[in-house]
Amino acid sequence: MILKYDKTKWVEVHSAPVNTLQMFITDRCNMRCPGCFYQHRLGKSAMSMEQYQGTVEDHLGDIGKVIILGGEPTLHPDLGKMIDLNNRYGLRTTIYTNACKLYKLSGTDLSRTSIRIDIKDYQSVEVPAAYAGLPVILVFMLRSDNTHLLMPFAEKIEHLGFKKMFISGIRDIHETVIIGKILRKLFVFQNTPHV
């Protein structure tokens, strides 16, 4: 099944799959967001630069991208060095962040990096000066209780000048089943043959 939408306005992008290494570099976070999948692990520990480098080097040849997560990655003192390491090895980097400390990336080569910011409340989305010139993609975390906010979110960020958004689904299977049922009620689906 596929979701029907206005293809003159919205484009669904399919990226080529790439082997990815996910690195949780810190348990620290400056926020306590409801629905955060990592909230049960928040604390004070952080991965050392040596651990990070060793893990990346152990997987070279098998990966094309490193996803940096936490806690809040921008709280890690070596985030810039981690991105530099990925760049040296020709790896792409994706950082999931709450964007509160993006200024810490100043001076870092972000040419192979994308910064994904999870927006909890689409009505409060603004374009901080801190985003200017950064490879930012806003993320809408789709849950059973917010499906009605997806299109208003997309329209708001389009109005603010963002060219891309990422829709992420909740990881809990029960929530995923509920979301599927809600989406079937909200949108017209078309059956397509499986290839």
Secondary structure, 3 states (H helix, E strand, C coil): CEECCCCCCCCCCCCCCCCEEEEEEECCCCCCCCCCCCHHHCCCCECCHHHHHHHHHHHCCCCCEEEEEECCHHHCCCHHHHHHHHHHCCCEEEEEECCCCHHHHCCCCCCCEEEEEEECCHHHCCCCHHHCCCCEEEEEEECCCCHHHHHHHHHHHHHCCCCCEEEEECCCHHHHHHHHHHHHHHCCEECCCCC
